[in-house]
Each structure stands twice: as structure tokens, then as C-alpha cells.
Amino acid sequence: MNQIRINFILFLFICLWGCDTTDGVDDTVDGEVSIETSGLIDDKLPLNKSANFSATLNGYEGDLASLRYRWTLLAGRAEWPDGSNQTIGEKSISCIGKTAGEEQVGVEVIDHSNRIIAQTSYSFTIVPADDNAISRGCFDQPKIFYQRGVTAYVINYDGTNEQSFSTRGAAYFINISPNGEWIAWTAYDDDFNNPPLGFNLYLRRCDEIETILVPGFFGAIGDEDAQDSWPEFSPDSKTLYFLRPDPDSERLTPSSGGSNPKEIAAYDMETGEQRFLTSFYKENGGVTTFTVHPVTGELVFYRNFYEKGADGITRSREVRLSFLDPTTGNIRDFVTLPLAQYRTIDVSPDGEDIIFTGNTGQGGGIYRMGLTDGSQPHLLLPRPDPNRSMPNYPHYYADGSRIVYQYDGNLWTMDANGNDVQPFLEVSQRIYLQGVLY
């Protein structure tokens, strides 16, 4: 009898141990997961460029909100935003290519009891940036683009082969989509009927003349109906982000002709749908400038908070560098910056640093700040002459090894550490740097 009891207890222990599903090694599959991608071209990713992977789970009837996703780069030739090869996060994630060769992304969907309910993988190839398989639309290779006079130009990284391209009227903000297929710009229109008065946002395909006017909230803001500016494309070139005042906002300084605080808006390139991504005017705030993170797809922006002084003029009382996930709407404040005038933000191709211009009135210049280690802004290039213009609009190029910027009406270049400063392009007409096509 005792031997039977011992055998029964042993059998029960083995059963309980074998049925334990809390160690994440259960072969039971409760659903099917698939991976969708953006940023790849024919399943190829250029070095130091990013691609996004999204997991879609079907056939699972449990609580979707409780699920976690374990993402793994099986070959180790790419990295997640935190620099690792494996991470647990949301159902969408971006990686950056680090080493040429075959790579494979694996995803495991994990429920609240740490059980794997579905898993799959996706293979792609990381290729050199100059690989012929990488398309840049109408452009034969990476370009720096800028405005000279009223004309837009592109030029190679080595300063050769300057070429003009057309925009409708004088362009004030110009951008080229990451796939090189689209050109966006802002033009001032003074026709009260067609198009509406003010700064209108336009699009055209790089190989077509026909332009597309991005519709605005006209007739609701005041002296100038259209106040669109600062176009930026999503990494997959399917969404155009830009700055626009909310129709419900009020001018910051009515007595002195000030402008409305700006919000970030989005225009779907395929459907034409528009929406606001922020509404900071409700908190006496607004956005000055922003950029798109090349690895995560987040929007990186200056978030200003305003207050009216005794003289009736509204001024900034606080500036934060913040991040916005356009898919979820989540906003996170990264750091509060010293009060100054900040223009332009650019993120390094590997997503580890940003560069920007800060004007403190007496000093300032071009700064660099780490996004992964929480380092404070480092002054890369001090303002050369307090009696001349600020070095401005810095952008990474050459895989992040160099920075091109605008100074005193011309283009200059330096390495990523602020050394080897030299002129890049000097002409008689003033140059306004717009951006870089990788």
C-alpha cells in the first residue's frame, strides 16, 4: 500500500511539473502571428537605415492588451533601438542595419502567464548604402537639398553635380521623401480665392509636374487662412507630417501681430485623410519645429509653454524636447532645455544622438545630445562671430560621419565631433539648407 501511495505521488508530481506553462516553453499555439514591414525595398535594408516590423495576431480570443512581444534579431546584424538583439516590447518595433548580410527577425507573442501563444519570423538582407537595389526615386544617389534664390537644388555629398528641381512658386520649406518619390514644400499664395490666402502646403511626385494642394482649415484662423509649414515624411514615405495651427487656438500676441501656436498634423498620402496629432494650445503650448526619428519613427519636437508678460506680449516660459509615437499618440518628455531659441532637430542615422541649434542671444551654436545615455547638450560648434548669423539647420550626412549646416549664406561641413570645419558650397546667392536624402 505504501509503495502504491509513493508511486501515485510520484506520478502526480511528474504530471504537475510537465503541465507547468509559466516558464514560457509551451508548445501550445492559441493563434497565428504574421509580420508586416515598412522601410524595406525588395526585402533589403541599407546599412544605417531603419525598418519597422509590426506583428498581427489572428485567432486569439484572450485579452490582447495583456500580451507582450519578444523580438529577436537572430543573426545579430541589426540592432533594436536600445542597442540589443533581443527585447520585449509592443507589437511594433524598428531596427537599424549594422552589418551587411542576411538577417532574420523573430517574434514571440507572450500572454500574461508567460506562455508563448504564437511565433514567426521574417528574413531580409542588409546591404551597403550604395547598393544598386536601393531605390531613391528620381535621384541617382544620396543628396543634400537646399534653396538658392527662389529655386530648389540637390547636390551630391562630395559637392558635385548640383541640379535644380521645380516647385510651385517660391518654396519656404522643402522636403524629399525617404524613398525619393515625393517632394513637399510650403509656398505663399496671395490669391484670395484659389488657392486660399497664406502659406499652403504642396506635394508632387518627383517625376511629374502636377501638384497636390494639402487642404487646410481655411477661414477659421484670422488674417491668413493657411499657415502650414515644416513638412516631414514618415520613414515609409506614406505619411506627411507638418505644422499647422488648430482652428480653435488663438494668436499668442494679438496686439503685435503674433502667430498662432502650431500643432503637429498628419496627411495620409494614400487616402488624403488628415488629423491633428497634438493639441498643446489647450495647455498654452505649441510646437516650434520637429523631425522624424529614422529608427523608431517617432516625432522628435520642441514643446513650448507660453505665458503673457506685463507688456501684453506672450513669451516662452519653458521648452521641452519631447517624443510622439504617431501610431499610439503617446507623448514622452525627454528633457527640459534652457530657455533659448531652438531651430531644427536632426537625429543621427543610428538613432543615438541629435543635433540642433540653440541661440541664447549672446552665444550658442550647434549642439549634440545623446538619446540613449541621457547626456546633456554638448556644444559642437560655438557661434563663430556674435555680429554675424548663427550656424543653423545642421543635418547628418555620409552615414552620420559628417554634418552639413548653413552659415552666413553658404553651406559648411564638419565631422560629427565638430572638427574639420570647412566650406561645402559658396555662391553669390544666399543658400537655405533644407535637408538630406540618405
MARGUDREN-172576 format. One record per residue (C-alpha): residue number from 1; residue in three letters; x, y, z. Coordinates in Angstrom, 3 decimals, decimal comma. Last residue first. Layout:
N
SITE    nr   rest          u          v          w
SITE   NUM    ala          X          Y          Z
...
***
This chain:
438
SITE    nr   rest          u          v          w
SITE   438    tyr     20,203     59,322    -47,489
SITE   437    leu     18,268     62,387    -48,702
SITE   436    val     19,408     65,381    -46,645
SITE   435    gly     17,634     68,586    -45,647
SITE   434    gln     16,588     72,172    -46,303
SITE   433    leu     19,701     74,376    -46,261
SITE   432    tyr     18,964     77,979    -47,223
SITE   431    ile     21,639     79,437    -49,506
SITE   430    arg     22,145     83,155    -50,154
SITE   429    gln     23,134     83,971    -53,722
SITE   428    ser     26,794     84,654    -54,596
SITE   427    val     27,917     81,061    -54,098
SITE   426    glu     29,892     79,051    -51,537
SITE   425    leu     29,309     75,311    -51,115
SITE   424    phe     30,970     72,987    -48,595
SITE   423    pro     33,187     75,344    -46,613
SITE   422    gln     35,373     73,673    -43,964
SITE   421    val     35,261     72,587    -40,323
SITE   420    asp     37,425     69,516    -39,683
SITE   419    asn     36,150     69,074    -36,113
SITE   418    gly     32,690     69,319    -34,556
SITE   417    asn     32,529     65,686    -33,396
SITE   416    ala     30,305     64,501    -36,256
SITE   415    asp     32,738     65,896    -38,820
SITE   414    met     32,288     69,383    -40,209
SITE   413    thr     30,560     70,954    -43,218
SITE   412    trp     29,584     74,414    -44,434
SITE   411    leu     26,865     75,714    -46,748
SITE   410    asn     26,600     79,418    -47,540
SITE   409    gly     24,524     82,452    -46,518
SITE   408    asp     26,487     83,257    -43,352
SITE   407    tyr     26,254     79,711    -42,061
SITE   406    gln     24,090     76,761    -43,081
SITE   405    tyr     24,939     73,253    -41,918
SITE   404    val     26,315     69,908    -43,109
SITE   403    ile     27,301     67,314    -40,521
SITE   402    arg     29,634     64,361    -41,062
SITE   401    ser     30,037     60,710    -40,041
SITE   400    gly     26,282     60,134    -39,815
SITE   399    asp     26,115     57,729    -42,769
SITE   398    ala     27,612     60,422    -45,068
SITE   397    tyr     25,033     63,006    -43,883
SITE   396    tyr     23,794     64,497    -40,612
SITE   395    his     21,897     67,776    -40,772
SITE   394    pro     22,517     71,176    -39,149
SITE   393    tyr     19,944     73,959    -39,762
SITE   392    asn     21,999     76,859    -38,391
SITE   391    pro     25,365     78,454    -37,752
SITE   390    met     24,167     81,743    -36,249
SITE   389    ser     24,354     84,965    -38,240
SITE   388    arg     27,082     87,539    -37,774
SITE   387    asn     27,947     90,030    -35,028
SITE   386    pro     28,422     87,342    -32,387
SITE   385    asp     31,056     85,676    -34,651
SITE   384    pro     31,913     81,974    -34,713
SITE   383    arg     28,825     80,765    -32,793
SITE   382    pro     30,164     77,738    -30,986
SITE   381    leu     30,325     74,408    -32,872
SITE   380    leu     29,876     71,110    -31,060
SITE   379    leu     28,371     72,467    -27,829
SITE   378    his     27,398     69,365    -25,868
SITE   377    pro     23,803     69,023    -24,673
SITE   376    gln     23,492     66,885    -21,503
SITE   375    ser     23,868     63,112    -21,615
SITE   374    gly     20,862     60,870    -21,069
SITE   373    asp     22,684     57,723    -22,188
SITE   372    thr     20,466     56,717    -25,099
SITE   371    leu     19,399     59,983    -26,725
SITE   370    gly     22,805     61,666    -26,668
SITE   369    met     22,927     65,422    -27,281
SITE   368    arg     24,762     67,469    -29,894
SITE   367    tyr     24,753     71,266    -30,090
SITE   366    ile     25,279     73,810    -32,871
SITE   365    gly     25,725     77,405    -31,720
SITE   364    gly     25,013     79,367    -28,561
SITE   363    gly     26,204     82,785    -27,567
SITE   362    gln     24,903     86,216    -26,636
SITE   361    gly     21,252     85,715    -27,524
SITE   360    thr     20,974     82,144    -26,260
SITE   359    asn     20,559     80,714    -29,749
SITE   358    gly     20,393     76,912    -29,817
SITE   357    thr     20,906     74,926    -33,000
SITE   356    phe     20,279     71,179    -33,080
SITE   355    ile     21,983     67,808    -33,270
SITE   354    ile     20,502     64,524    -32,062
SITE   353    asp     22,219     61,335    -30,988
SITE   352    glu     21,739     57,531    -30,794
SITE   351    gly     19,263     56,943    -33,614
SITE   350    asp     21,769     55,120    -35,824
SITE   349    pro     21,136     57,565    -38,691
SITE   348    ser     21,728     60,544    -36,350
SITE   347    val     18,619     62,559    -35,470
SITE   346    asp     18,177     66,105    -36,745
SITE   345    ile     16,451     68,956    -34,949
SITE   344    thr     15,931     72,418    -36,408
SITE   343    arg     15,753     75,702    -34,587
SITE   342    tyr     15,872     76,479    -30,887
SITE   341    gln     15,658     79,983    -29,471
SITE   340    ala     16,665     79,884    -25,814
SITE   339    leu     15,334     78,942    -22,382
SITE   338    pro     17,404     76,068    -21,023
SITE   337    leu     16,049     72,677    -22,151
SITE   336    thr     13,664     70,375    -20,279
SITE   335    val     14,415     66,753    -21,207
SITE   334    phe     12,765     63,675    -22,725
SITE   333    asp      9,041     64,421    -22,441
SITE   332    arg      7,007     61,437    -23,576
SITE   331    ile      3,934     61,598    -25,777
SITE   330    asn      1,734     58,598    -26,659
SITE   329    gly     -0,452     59,110    -29,736
SITE   328    thr     -0,436     55,375    -30,412
SITE   327    thr      0,660     55,224    -34,063
SITE   326    pro      2,253     58,695    -34,181
SITE   325    asp      4,559     57,958    -31,213
SITE   324    leu      5,486     61,445    -30,002
SITE   323    phe      8,815     62,400    -28,426
SITE   322    ser      9,688     65,532    -26,454
SITE   321    leu     12,405     68,137    -26,030
SITE   320    arg     10,950     70,607    -23,582
SITE   319    val     10,966     74,396    -23,619
SITE   318    glu      9,585     76,516    -20,780
SITE   317    arg      8,406     80,112    -20,257
SITE   316    ser      8,049     81,079    -23,937
SITE   315    arg      6,739     84,570    -24,485
SITE   314    thr      3,363     86,245    -24,932
SITE   313    ile      3,481     90,027    -25,164
SITE   312    gly      0,982     92,021    -23,100
SITE   311    asp      3,663     94,223    -21,527
SITE   310    ala      3,068     92,582    -18,138
SITE   309    gly      4,005     89,236    -19,679
SITE   308    lys      1,796     86,579    -21,231
SITE   307    glu      2,818     82,967    -20,709
SITE   306    tyr      3,853     80,233    -23,105
SITE   305    phe      4,832     76,543    -22,976
SITE   304    asn      6,940     75,221    -25,841
SITE   303    arg      7,351     71,614    -26,949
SITE   302    tyr     10,357     71,211    -29,234
SITE   301    phe      9,984     68,074    -31,324
SITE   300    val     11,005     64,486    -32,046
SITE   299    leu      8,339     62,533    -33,959
SITE   298    glu      8,712     58,780    -33,514
SITE   297    gly      9,509     56,554    -36,499
SITE   296    thr     11,681     54,369    -34,259
SITE   295    val     14,868     54,247    -36,350
SITE   294    pro     14,840     57,370    -38,544
SITE   293    his     13,319     59,603    -35,815
SITE   292    val     11,131     62,139    -37,634
SITE   291    thr     11,789     65,857    -37,145
SITE   290    phe     10,240     68,767    -35,274
SITE   289    thr      9,988     72,549    -35,106
SITE   288    thr      8,091     75,096    -32,980
SITE   287    val      5,349     73,059    -31,321
SITE   286    gly      2,721     74,660    -29,076
SITE   285    gly      1,678     75,485    -25,544
SITE   284    asn     -0,929     77,333    -23,521
SITE   283    glu     -2,208     73,957    -22,257
SITE   282    lys     -5,156     73,791    -24,672
SITE   281    tyr     -2,781     75,023    -27,392
SITE   280    phe     -0,946     71,724    -26,938
SITE   279    ser     -3,420     69,848    -29,125
SITE   278    thr     -1,222     67,244    -30,810
SITE   277    leu     -1,570     64,593    -33,528
SITE   276    phe     -4,045     66,569    -35,632
SITE   275    arg     -5,702     64,644    -38,442
SITE   274    gln     -5,850     64,470    -42,209
SITE   273    glu     -7,091     61,748    -44,580
SITE   272    gly     -5,901     62,041    -48,183
SITE   271    thr     -6,234     58,260    -48,597
SITE   270    glu     -2,817     57,244    -49,938
SITE   269    met     -0,565     60,086    -48,756
SITE   268    asp     -2,174     60,205    -45,311
SITE   267    tyr     -1,711     63,760    -44,013
SITE   266    ala     -0,637     64,268    -40,386
SITE   265    ala     -0,741     67,341    -38,151
SITE   264    ile      1,669     68,589    -35,491
SITE   263    glu      0,398     71,685    -33,694
SITE   262    lys      1,457     75,310    -34,047
SITE   261    pro      0,809     78,238    -31,731
SITE   260    asn     -0,935     81,007    -33,635
SITE   259    ser      1,101     83,910    -34,952
SITE   258    gly      1,940     87,277    -33,472
SITE   257    gly      0,696     90,545    -34,963
SITE   256    ser      1,666     92,743    -32,042
SITE   255    ser     -1,637     93,329    -30,267
SITE   254    pro     -2,887     89,781    -30,840
SITE   253    thr      0,187     88,212    -29,221
SITE   252    leu     -0,342     84,455    -28,897
SITE   251    arg     -2,990     84,198    -31,566
SITE   250    glu     -5,859     81,974    -30,530
SITE   249    ser     -6,367     78,237    -30,998
SITE   248    asp     -9,675     76,689    -32,093
SITE   247    pro     -8,632     76,355    -35,731
SITE   246    asp     -5,559     74,344    -34,625
SITE   245    pro     -2,422     75,901    -36,050
SITE   244    arg     -0,491     73,777    -38,564
SITE   243    leu      2,899     72,092    -38,553
SITE   242    phe      3,602     69,137    -40,854
SITE   241    tyr      3,635     65,350    -41,101
SITE   240    leu      3,337     63,585    -44,462
SITE   239    thr      2,518     59,892    -44,273
SITE   238    lys      3,321     57,056    -46,686
SITE   237    ser      7,061     57,697    -47,141
SITE   236    asp      7,921     54,539    -45,120
SITE   235    pro     10,162     56,534    -42,755
SITE   234    ser      7,376     59,113    -42,251
SITE   233    phe      7,799     62,355    -44,182
SITE   232    glu      8,389     65,863    -42,780
SITE   231    pro      6,768     69,115    -43,951
SITE   230    trp      7,672     72,247    -41,922
SITE   229    ser      4,841     74,683    -42,616
SITE   228    asp      1,097     75,264    -42,879
SITE   227    gln     -0,400     78,662    -42,018
SITE   226    ala     -3,377     78,964    -44,391
SITE   225    asp     -6,204     81,355    -43,546
SITE   224    glu     -4,049     84,421    -43,076
SITE   223    asp     -5,653     87,316    -41,231
SITE   222    gly     -7,643     85,039    -38,924
SITE   221    ile     -7,771     81,381    -38,044
SITE   220    ala    -11,036     79,841    -39,169
SITE   219    gly    -11,390     80,681    -42,862
SITE   218    phe     -9,355     77,760    -44,070
SITE   217    phe     -8,793     74,544    -42,207
SITE   216    gly     -6,348     73,211    -44,773
SITE   215    pro     -6,334     71,020    -47,869
SITE   214    val     -2,919     69,677    -48,982
SITE   213    leu     -2,588     71,028    -52,516
SITE   212    ile     -1,336     68,401    -54,964
SITE   211    thr      0,952     69,411    -57,819
SITE   210    glu      1,168     68,174    -61,416
SITE   209    ile      4,688     68,408    -62,848
SITE   208    glu      5,594     64,735    -62,505
SITE   207    asp      8,863     62,815    -61,979
SITE   206    cys      9,412     63,809    -58,319
SITE   205    arg      5,784     63,235    -57,453
SITE   204    arg      4,194     66,407    -56,230
SITE   203    leu      3,108     67,852    -52,913
SITE   202    tyr      2,049     71,294    -51,729
SITE   201    leu      1,439     73,013    -48,383
SITE   200    asn     -0,112     76,475    -48,399
SITE   199    phe      1,164     79,554    -46,586
SITE   198    gly     -1,451     82,282    -46,836
SITE   197    leu     -4,523     83,131    -48,877
SITE   196    pro     -6,561     80,242    -50,226
SITE   195    pro     -5,678     78,732    -53,616
SITE   194    asn     -7,709     79,921    -55,395
SITE   193    asn     -9,858     82,689    -53,960
SITE   192    phe     -7,892     85,269    -52,003
SITE   191    asp     -4,818     84,924    -54,223
SITE   190    asp     -1,786     85,844    -52,111
SITE   189    asp     -0,179     82,389    -52,038
SITE   188    tyr      2,967     81,680    -50,003
SITE   187    ala      4,540     78,315    -50,797
SITE   186    thr      5,297     75,389    -48,487
SITE   185    trp      7,072     72,316    -49,835
SITE   184    ala      6,819     68,577    -50,402
SITE   183    ile      8,674     66,409    -52,937
SITE   182    trp      7,797     62,740    -53,388
SITE   181    glu      9,445     59,626    -54,856
SITE   180    gly     12,884     59,756    -53,211
SITE   179    asn     12,105     56,761    -50,971
SITE   178    pro     12,919     58,843    -47,872
SITE   177    ser     10,502     61,587    -49,032
SITE   176    ile     12,039     64,899    -50,109
SITE   175    asn     11,500     68,101    -48,123
SITE   174    ile     11,248     71,804    -48,818
SITE   173    phe     10,170     74,708    -46,608
SITE   172    tyr      9,893     78,248    -47,995
SITE   171    ala      9,365     77,407    -51,667
SITE   170    ala      8,988     80,252    -54,164
SITE   169    gly      6,386     79,328    -56,768
SITE   168    arg      5,235     75,772    -57,456
SITE   167    thr      8,368     73,706    -57,060
SITE   166    ser     10,891     72,634    -59,684
SITE   165    phe     14,200     70,838    -59,374
SITE   164    ser     17,705     72,224    -59,754
SITE   163    gln     20,876     70,170    -60,119
SITE   162    glu     24,321     70,427    -58,482
SITE   161    asn     26,503     67,583    -59,736
SITE   160    thr     29,387     67,664    -57,270
SITE   159    gly     29,724     68,752    -53,627
SITE   158    asp     31,016     65,410    -52,316
SITE   157    tyr     27,653     64,524    -50,762
SITE   156    asn     25,974     65,071    -54,122
SITE   155    ile     23,862     68,171    -54,794
SITE   154    val     20,138     68,934    -54,918
SITE   153    tyr     18,584     72,301    -55,720
SITE   152    ala     15,415     74,348    -55,135
SITE   151    thr     14,986     77,737    -56,808
SITE   150    val     13,754     81,040    -55,349
SITE   149    gly     17,241     82,324    -54,509
SITE   148    arg     19,154     79,219    -53,529
SITE   147    gln     17,115     76,594    -51,692
SITE   146    tyr     18,619     73,386    -50,358
SITE   145    phe     18,981     69,652    -50,887
SITE   144    ile     21,823     67,316    -49,899
SITE   143    lys     21,713     64,111    -51,898
SITE   142    pro     22,267     60,347    -51,694
SITE   141    gln     22,471     58,688    -55,142
SITE   140    asp     20,750     58,580    -58,550
SITE   139    phe     17,709     60,623    -57,533
SITE   138    cys     14,315     60,233    -59,201
SITE   137    gly     13,193     57,576    -56,756
SITE   136    arg     15,964     56,743    -54,341
SITE   135    ser     15,814     52,983    -54,827
SITE   134    ile     18,182     50,591    -53,082
SITE   133    ala     18,993     47,596    -55,283
SITE   132    asn     22,025     49,418    -56,683
SITE   131    asp     23,827     49,028    -53,358
SITE   130    asp     25,303     52,385    -52,269
SITE   129    ala     24,126     52,033    -48,665
SITE   128    pro     25,647     48,561    -48,375
SITE   127    val     23,043     45,793    -47,953
SITE   126    ile     21,174     44,252    -45,036
SITE   125    thr     19,070     41,342    -46,263
SITE   124    phe     15,660     40,204    -45,062
SITE   123    ser     14,021     37,249    -43,325
SITE   122    tyr     10,802     37,291    -41,265
SITE   121    ser      9,976     35,097    -38,277
SITE   120    thr      7,001     33,545    -36,509
SITE   119    gln      5,616     32,878    -33,042
SITE   118    ala      2,310     32,277    -31,311
SITE   117    ile      0,921     31,598    -27,819
SITE   116    ile      4,184     31,665    -25,869
SITE   115    arg      3,193     31,410    -22,207
SITE   114    asn      4,416     33,988    -19,693
SITE   113    ser      1,173     33,770    -17,694
SITE   112    his      0,020     37,185    -19,014
SITE   111    asp      0,456     36,083    -22,649
SITE   110    ile      3,597     36,026    -24,806
SITE   109    val      3,732     36,568    -28,563
SITE   108    glu      7,130     35,503    -29,912
SITE   107    val      8,706     37,477    -32,751
SITE   106    gly     11,727     36,595    -34,868
SITE   105    val     13,549     38,941    -37,228
SITE   104    gln     16,069     37,371    -39,583
SITE   103    glu     19,210     38,875    -41,084
SITE   102    glu     21,331     38,007    -44,138
SITE   101    gly     24,394     40,168    -44,768
SITE   100    ala     25,791     43,676    -44,341
SITE    99    thr     26,377     44,778    -40,739
SITE    98    lys     24,596     47,490    -38,721
SITE    97    gly     21,038     47,744    -40,074
SITE    96    ile     18,666     49,616    -37,759
SITE    95    cys     15,635     48,119    -36,077
SITE    94    ser     12,064     49,291    -35,552
SITE    93    ile      9,266     47,899    -33,375
SITE    92    ser      5,522     47,260    -33,460
SITE    91    lys      3,593     44,778    -31,281
SITE    90    glu      4,946     46,356    -28,111
SITE    89    gly      8,036     45,438    -26,152
SITE    88    ile     10,392     42,682    -25,101
SITE    87    thr     13,937     42,935    -26,447
SITE    86    gln     16,533     40,819    -28,188
SITE    85    asn     19,493     41,924    -30,319
SITE    84    ser     20,263     44,939    -28,135
SITE    83    gly     21,179     48,556    -28,891
SITE    82    asp     18,087     50,004    -27,168
SITE    81    pro     16,570     50,975    -30,549
SITE    80    trp     16,849     47,347    -31,773
SITE    79    glu     20,019     46,325    -33,567
SITE    78    ala     20,930     44,665    -36,872
SITE    77    arg     23,481     42,057    -37,946
SITE    76    gly     22,824     39,906    -34,867
SITE    75    ala     21,776     36,886    -36,953
SITE    74    leu     18,623     36,078    -34,936
SITE    73    leu     17,380     39,597    -34,354
SITE    72    thr     14,836     38,800    -31,633
SITE    71    trp     11,563     40,458    -30,643
SITE    70    arg      9,589     39,261    -27,613
SITE    69    tyr      6,080     40,658    -27,807
SITE    68    arg      3,845     41,130    -24,786
SITE    67    leu      0,136     40,437    -24,474
SITE    66    ser     -2,099     41,847    -21,732
SITE    65    ala     -3,946     44,254    -24,036
SITE    64    leu     -4,935     41,407    -26,363
SITE    63    asp     -7,003     39,711    -23,645
SITE    62    gly     -7,835     36,235    -24,941
SITE    61    glu     -9,621     35,114    -28,095
SITE    60    tyr     -6,591     34,564    -30,342
SITE    59    gly     -7,329     33,625    -33,939
SITE    58    asn     -5,180     36,328    -35,536
SITE    57    leu     -2,170     38,237    -34,213
SITE    56    thr     -0,543     40,973    -36,310
SITE    55    ala      3,100     41,785    -35,505
SITE    54    ser      4,604     45,007    -36,860
SITE    53    phe      8,186     45,425    -38,090
SITE    52    asn      9,735     48,791    -38,947
SITE    51    ala     12,931     49,270    -40,934
SITE    50    ser     15,856     51,578    -40,276
SITE    49    lys     18,884     52,782    -42,199
SITE    48    asn     22,487     52,521    -41,011
SITE    47    leu     23,286     49,963    -43,746
SITE    46    pro     20,589     49,742    -46,387
SITE    45    leu     17,667     47,329    -45,825
SITE    44    lys     16,577     44,798    -48,465
SITE    43    asp     13,341     42,793    -48,542
SITE    42    asp     12,534     44,165    -52,010
SITE    41    ile     12,850     47,637    -50,510
SITE    40    leu     12,462     47,579    -46,730
SITE    39    gly     11,271     50,612    -44,742
SITE    38    ser      7,927     49,084    -43,835
SITE    37    thr      7,188     45,564    -42,663
SITE    36    glu      4,273     43,315    -41,718
SITE    35    ile      4,843     40,248    -39,559
SITE    34    ser      2,301     37,455    -39,052
SITE    33    val      1,013     35,787    -35,893
SITE    32    glu     -1,292     32,789    -35,637
SITE    31    gly     -3,253     31,968    -32,537
SITE    30    asp     -3,506     29,779    -29,473
SITE    29    val     -0,321     27,773    -30,027
SITE    28    thr      0,586     25,234    -27,347
SITE    27    asp      4,279     24,330    -27,498
SITE    26    asp      4,908     25,711    -24,044
SITE    25    val      8,341     26,962    -23,030
SITE    24    gly      7,456     30,300    -21,396
SITE    23    asp      8,260     29,044    -17,884
SITE    22    thr      4,722     29,521    -16,575
SITE    21    thr      3,218     26,656    -18,529
SITE    20    asp      3,580     23,873    -15,910
SITE    19    cys      1,941     20,683    -17,249
SITE    18    gly      5,092     18,568    -17,042
SITE    17    trp      5,743     19,532    -13,427
SITE    16    leu      2,154     18,802    -12,406
SITE    15    cys      2,144     15,446    -14,154
SITE    14    ile      5,536     14,414    -12,758
SITE    13    phe      4,398     15,324     -9,237
SITE    12    leu      1,150     13,344     -9,657
SITE    11    phe      3,054     10,250    -10,851
SITE    10    leu      5,458     10,497     -7,908
SITE     9    ile      2,533     10,830     -5,512
SITE     8    phe      0,853      7,791     -7,084
SITE     7    asn      4,066      5,735     -6,938
SITE     6    ile      4,543      6,598     -3,260
SITE     5    arg      0,947      5,665     -2,470
SITE     4    ile      1,302      2,346     -4,338
SITE     3    gln      4,529      1,622     -2,428
SITE     2    asn      2,810      2,405      0,868
SITE     1    met      0,000      0,000      0,000
***
